[in-house]
Structure formats: C-alpha cells, structure tokens
C-alpha cells in the first residue's frame, strides 16, 4: 500500500458526530434499550460551505460510512472530494451496522466470504462471469486475498441483518430523522443495497430531498442480482413498502409485471409495470412522492449492474420519476466496477456527479 502519511491528506474540515432515530424498546425483564438509531458523521468544509444543499452518503450491504472517508489504498475518499467542492457531508452507518448498534432481538445476521467479494467487486476481470467483467481495470492491486489493498477492504466488511425489509424500514425512519435534524433539503446519494434508501426516505420526506444520486442501486426492478440473487423487491425499486398512485395494497397483485426484452447485446431482460388503463387500476402506477425529485442513476462499465440498470431507469421513468442515466463509458470513463467510488479514478466519477448536481440543484 502507499505511504499513508504522504497520501492521506484530506480536505480540511470540521467534524461532528451524533445519533438520530430509534426508540426505547422494553424486554421481558421490564428494562429498556434504545434501538434502531443511526450513527452520523457531519463533515463541514473549513471554509464556509459554498453549496446550498448538503449531501448525505448512504453505504451498501456489508459496508459503513467509513467507505467515503479513506479508500482501501490509503487515498482520500469521496468525502474529501465533495468537501473540496464546497459540500457539507453527512456519512451514516445504517441501523444495525457498524457504529449503529444491533441487539439480539433485531434478528439474525449474515456475512459474505472473501471469495464472493472478490468475484463481484474487486477481481472481476479474473473471476467475474458477466460479459463486461473483463473490462475491470480500475481496482488498485489484484483484488484478491493476500493483496494488501483487498485485505484492507475486506477487513472493513460487516455483518448485515438477514431481513431486507427490516433493514430498509429502519433505514428509512433513521434517514428521515436525519433530514428533520438537518432542517433543509439535502441531496441523497445511495450505493447498491443502500440505493433504495434515498427513494424510501424521499417517500416520507419529499420536501426535504432536493436530488437523488443512485449509484448502481439494488435491482433490477422486482429482483436482486448480486452475491445472492433472487426475487427481492416486491415494490419494484424497494423491498419495503413505498407509496404509489393508485395505492398499492398487495404488490404481488397490484404491481402487474411485464417482462421486457433487453435493448441490446450483453444486457439482461428486465421487468417493468404492465401497461394498461390507470383509471381501471391496471397501471403503470406512479411513485407519487418521488415525482418532482430529479434522480441520477450511475452505472460503471465493468460492473454486473451494466447488464440491467437500463431496466431500473426505465422503471423509474415509467413511474413518473425525472431520471437521467449516467453511463460512465459515455463520458469516457472506463474500467470501473461496482465499487467505483473506491477505485483509482474515483475523483473522475465524482466530478461527473458534481457536474450533474451543478446543472440541477437550482432547478430541481
């Protein structure tokens, strides 16, 4: 690894930590513990922030808020870059993860072996099985056990609760509490399994969400492709309930699915809502509380998400969301995988996102 003393100089800032959300929960002995809370780091540029809207970073599965601070190779992470651009940053550990406590009554936990992480995230060029995996060149080092950068990355992996709906619901409540504390609209950026959290949070606090950046959000619609794939999102873009118009009672009944053929080679077929007469309850239903909030979906060229993020974008658009798809290769950024914000050219990716924010934060 690089010399951390030399490379780990981040943008000067002030730091505050606190917890939001949660409540007292009683047990069989009549005593109480505080559960469902979320740890937050607030980073404020040393100079007065030049951006009107702060940005909240939401990590993915097995990860924590440390993802945004320092990359596994010792280089400054996205928090430093966004601070340098004048953003006030909020980094969270979602409930039950990292510095946000898990209690035995919160359900079972699971983790993933190093070999699975290598295949999906860091050594895709060697181990990946999807068509574009061989294009992965931006991860520093070999991306495998025994490589110091990979070992540092995998050492930061965390166990996660097995119940996805429980995780998303608790995250929605905690992030809503964070927005209430911030007290003004913010930009929400969510990665991977944390991708549905900005949608869910905007669903209950639409007036406090200015923009959403979805970094390869969990998908495609109604499914989950990843380390463990399967049918995992009954509400289309989330496993937890989210509001539609007309309302959805039973998603299996009300969100009628239609299989759509992939629009090109190397892509996977996907599911959208079936077209029909909305007045007769046939859909497509609208994500009523997300209408009016601009969304950017970011996809890396060598990631497994490159096969199906097209379907996520189409689903959001069909549901009335103003969404733009940033395919990094269309901007000349190549070689990135799912962990784009930790890779060697991560600042190039961040620059594109800041450019999109610049063009939309005043008009969102």
C-alpha positions in Angstrom: 0.0 0.0 0.0 1.0 3.6 -0.5 2.6 5.6 2.4 -0.4 6.7 4.4 1.5 9.6 6.0 2.1 11.0 2.5 -1.2 10.2 0.8 -3.9 10.5 3.4 -4.2 14.3 3.5 -7.9 15.1 3.1 -9.7 18.4 2.6 -9.6 20.5 5.8 -12.9 20.3 7.6 -14.7 20.3 11.0 -16.3 17.2 12.3 -19.3 16.4 14.4 -20.8 13.0 15.3 -24.2 12.2 16.7 -27.1 9.7 16.6 -30.6 10.1 15.1 -33.7 7.9 15.2 -34.5 4.9 17.2 -36.6 4.5 20.4 -36.7 2.7 23.7 -37.7 -1.0 23.4 -38.7 -3.0 26.5 -37.7 -6.6 27.2 -39.1 -9.4 29.2 -37.4 -8.1 32.3 -39.0 -4.7 32.2 -35.8 -2.9 31.3 -35.2 -0.9 28.1 -32.7 -0.5 25.4 -32.5 2.2 22.7 -32.8 0.5 19.3 -33.0 1.5 15.6 -30.7 4.5 16.0 -28.2 5.6 13.3 -24.7 6.9 13.7 -23.9 10.1 11.7 -20.7 12.0 10.9 -21.2 15.6 9.8 -18.2 17.0 7.9 -18.1 20.7 7.3 -15.6 22.4 5.0 -13.2 24.6 7.0 -14.1 27.4 4.7 -17.8 28.3 4.7 -19.7 25.7 2.6 -20.4 27.2 -0.8 -23.2 24.8 -1.6 -26.8 25.4 -0.6 -27.7 21.8 -0.2 -25.7 19.3 1.9 -25.2 15.7 0.7 -26.0 12.5 2.6 -24.0 9.4 1.7 -25.7 6.0 2.2 -23.5 2.9 2.0 -24.4 -0.5 0.7 -24.6 -4.0 2.2 -21.7 -5.1 4.4 -20.4 -1.6 4.3 -20.4 1.5 6.6 -19.9 5.3 6.5 -16.1 4.7 6.5 -16.4 3.9 2.8 -16.5 7.6 2.0 -13.6 8.7 4.2 -10.5 6.8 3.0 -10.1 4.4 0.2 -8.6 0.9 0.8 -5.4 2.0 -0.8 -5.0 4.9 1.7 -6.1 7.7 -0.7 -8.7 10.2 0.3 -12.3 9.1 -0.4 -15.3 10.9 -1.8 -16.0 12.8 1.4 -12.7 14.7 0.8 -13.6 15.4 -2.8 -17.1 16.6 -2.1 -15.8 18.8 0.8 -13.3 20.3 -1.7 -16.3 21.2 -3.9 -18.0 23.1 -1.0 -20.4 20.4 0.1 -21.3 19.8 3.8 -21.3 16.0 4.0 -23.2 13.6 6.2 -21.9 10.0 6.4 -24.2 7.4 8.0 -23.8 3.9 9.4 -27.3 2.5 8.7 -29.2 0.9 11.6 -27.8 -2.4 12.9 -24.4 -1.7 11.1 -21.0 -0.5 12.3 -21.4 2.1 15.0 -25.2 1.8 14.9 -26.0 -1.0 17.4 -27.5 -4.3 16.7 -29.4 -6.1 19.6 -30.1 -9.8 19.8 -33.8 -9.1 19.3 -33.1 -7.4 16.0 -32.9 -10.7 14.1 -30.3 -12.9 12.6 -27.2 -11.7 10.9 -25.2 -12.9 7.8 -21.9 -12.2 6.2 -20.1 -13.0 2.9 -16.8 -14.8 2.3 -13.8 -13.1 0.7 -14.2 -15.2 -2.4 -17.7 -13.8 -3.1 -16.5 -10.2 -2.6 -13.6 -10.8 -4.9 -15.8 -12.1 -7.7 -18.4 -9.3 -7.6 -16.4 -6.3 -6.6 -12.6 -6.3 -6.9 -11.2 -9.2 -9.0 -14.0 -9.1 -11.6 -11.5 -9.3 -14.5 -10.3 -12.7 -13.2 -13.4 -14.1 -11.5 -16.4 -12.3 -12.9 -18.9 -14.3 -15.1 -20.8 -11.4 -16.7 -19.9 -10.2 -20.2 -18.3 -6.9 -19.2 -16.4 -8.2 -16.2 -13.1 -8.4 -18.2 -13.2 -4.6 -18.7 -12.5 -4.1 -15.0 -9.1 -2.3 -14.6 -9.6 0.5 -12.0 -9.4 -1.5 -8.7 -6.0 -0.9 -7.2 -4.0 -4.1 -6.9 -5.0 -7.7 -7.6 -8.3 -7.5 -5.7 -7.7 -10.9 -4.1 -6.9 -12.4 -0.7 -3.3 -11.6 0.2 -3.2 -8.3 -1.7 -2.8 -5.6 0.9 -5.5 -3.3 -0.6 -8.0 -6.1 -0.9 -7.2 -7.3 2.7 -7.8 -3.7 4.0 -11.1 -3.5 2.1 -12.4 -6.9 3.2 -11.3 -6.2 6.8 -13.9 -3.3 6.8 -16.7 -5.7 5.7 -19.5 -6.0 8.3 -22.3 -8.5 9.1 -25.8 -7.5 8.0 -29.3 -8.3 9.2 -30.9 -11.1 7.1 -34.3 -9.4 6.8 -34.1 -6.8 3.9 -37.5 -5.3 4.7 -36.5 -4.7 8.3 -33.2 -3.1 7.2 -34.9 -0.8 4.7 -37.7 0.2 7.0 -35.3 1.0 9.9 -33.0 2.9 7.4 -36.0 4.9 6.1 -37.0 6.0 9.6 -33.5 6.9 10.6 -32.7 8.9 7.5 -36.0 10.7 7.8 -34.9 11.7 11.3 -31.6 12.9 9.9 -33.3 15.1 7.4 -35.5 16.5 10.1 -32.4 17.4 12.1 -30.7 19.0 9.1 -33.8 21.0 8.6 -33.5 21.9 4.9 -33.4 20.0 1.7 -30.5 17.7 1.1 -29.0 15.6 -1.7 -29.2 11.9 -1.0 -26.6 9.5 -2.5 -27.1 5.8 -2.1 -25.0 2.9 -3.2 -26.0 -0.7 -4.1 -28.2 -2.2 -1.4 -28.3 1.3 0.1 -29.7 2.5 -3.2 -33.4 2.1 -2.2 -32.9 4.1 1.0 -33.0 7.5 -0.7 -36.2 6.5 -2.6 -37.8 5.3 0.7 -36.6 8.4 2.5 -37.9 10.8 -0.2 -41.2 8.9 0.0 -41.8 10.1 3.6 -39.8 13.4 3.4 -40.2 14.7 -0.2 -39.9 18.3 0.8 -36.5 17.6 2.3 -35.0 15.8 -0.6 -33.5 18.0 -3.4 -31.9 15.4 -5.6 -31.1 11.7 -5.5 -27.9 10.1 -6.8 -28.4 6.3 -7.2 -25.0 4.6 -7.5 -25.9 1.3 -9.1 -29.0 0.8 -6.8 -30.2 -2.7 -5.9 -32.0 -4.1 -8.8 -33.2 -4.7 -11.4 -36.9 -4.0 -10.6 -38.6 -6.7 -8.6 -35.4 -8.6 -8.4 -31.9 -8.6 -6.8 -28.8 -9.5 -8.7 -25.7 -9.7 -6.7 -23.8 -12.0 -4.4 -27.1 -13.8 -3.7 -29.6 -13.2 -6.4 -33.3 -13.7 -6.4 -36.8 -12.1 -6.2 -36.3 -9.5 -3.5 -38.1 -6.2 -4.3 -41.9 -6.6 -4.4 -42.3 -2.8 -4.6 -40.2 -2.6 -7.7 -37.4 -0.4 -6.5 -37.6 -1.4 -2.9 -38.4 -4.4 -0.7 -40.1 -2.2 1.9 -43.4 -0.5 1.1 -43.3 2.7 -0.9 -46.2 4.9 -2.0 -47.8 4.6 -5.4 -50.7 6.3 -7.1 -53.1 4.5 -7.4 -52.2 3.0 -4.0 -50.7 -0.5 -3.7 -52.2 -2.8 -1.2 -50.8 -6.2 -2.2 -47.7 -5.6 -4.5 -47.9 -9.1 -5.9 -51.5 -8.3 -7.1 -51.4 -4.5 -7.8 -48.0 -4.1 -9.4 -48.6 -6.1 -12.5 -45.3 -7.1 -14.1 -44.4 -7.3 -17.7 -41.1 -8.9 -19.0 -39.2 -6.6 -21.3 -36.6 -7.8 -23.7 -33.1 -6.4 -23.2 -32.4 -3.5 -25.6 -29.0 -4.7 -26.7 -26.4 -7.5 -26.6 -24.7 -8.3 -23.3 -27.8 -7.0 -21.3 -30.3 -8.9 -19.3 -34.1 -8.9 -19.8 -36.0 -7.0 -17.2 -39.4 -6.4 -15.7 -41.4 -3.2 -15.8 -45.0 -2.5 -14.8 -47.5 -3.7 -17.4 -49.1 -1.0 -19.5 -52.8 -0.6 -19.1 -55.6 1.9 -18.2 -54.6 3.5 -15.0 -58.2 4.6 -14.2 -59.1 0.9 -14.1 -56.3 0.1 -11.7 -54.2 -1.6 -14.4 -51.1 0.6 -14.1 -48.5 1.7 -14.5 -48.7 3.2 -11.1 -46.7 6.3 -10.2 -44.2 6.8 -7.4 -46.3 9.7 -6.3 -43.9 11.2 -3.7 -40.8 11.0 -6.0 -42.4 12.9 -8.8 -40.6 16.3 -8.9 -37.3 15.0 -7.5 -34.6 14.6 -10.1 -32.7 11.3 -9.9 -29.3 10.3 -11.4 -28.6 6.6 -11.9 -24.8 6.0 -12.2 -23.6 2.8 -13.9 -20.0 1.6 -14.2 -19.0 -0.1 -17.5 -17.4 -3.3 -16.0 -19.9 -3.8 -13.2 -22.6 -6.5 -13.2 -25.0 -3.7 -12.9 -24.2 -2.7 -16.5 -26.4 -5.6 -17.6 -29.6 -4.3 -16.1 -29.5 -0.7 -14.8 -31.3 0.2 -18.0 -34.4 -1.5 -16.6 -34.1 0.4 -13.3 -34.0 3.7 -15.2 -37.0 2.7 -17.4 -39.0 1.6 -14.4 -38.4 4.9 -12.6 -39.3 6.9 -15.7 -42.4 4.8 -16.2 -43.4 5.5 -12.6 -43.2 9.3 -13.2 -39.7 10.0 -11.9 -37.5 12.5 -13.7 -34.4 10.3 -14.1 -31.2 10.5 -16.0 -28.8 7.6 -16.7 -25.1 8.3 -16.4 -23.2 5.5 -18.1 -19.6 6.3 -17.2 -18.2 5.0 -20.5 -20.4 7.6 -22.3 -18.2 10.2 -20.6 -15.0 8.4 -21.5 -14.6 6.9 -18.0 -13.7 3.3 -18.4 -12.6 0.3 -16.3 -14.8 0.8 -13.2 -16.7 -1.8 -11.3 -19.4 -1.7 -8.7 -17.1 0.0 -6.1 -16.4 2.9 -8.4 -16.0 5.4 -5.5 -13.1 3.4 -4.1 -11.2 2.9 -7.3 -8.2 4.6 -8.7 -10.1 7.1 -10.8 -12.8 7.8 -8.3 -12.4 11.5 -8.5 -13.2 11.4 -12.2 -16.5 9.7 -11.3 -17.2 12.2 -8.6 -16.6 15.1 -10.9 -19.3 13.9 -13.3 -21.8 13.6 -10.4 -20.9 17.1 -9.2 -21.4 18.4 -12.7 -24.9 16.9 -12.8 -25.7 18.4 -9.4 -24.4 21.8 -10.7 -26.9 21.6 -13.5 -29.9 20.5 -11.4 -29.6 21.8 -7.8 -31.1 25.2 -8.8 -33.8 23.7 -11.0 -34.8 20.6 -9.0 
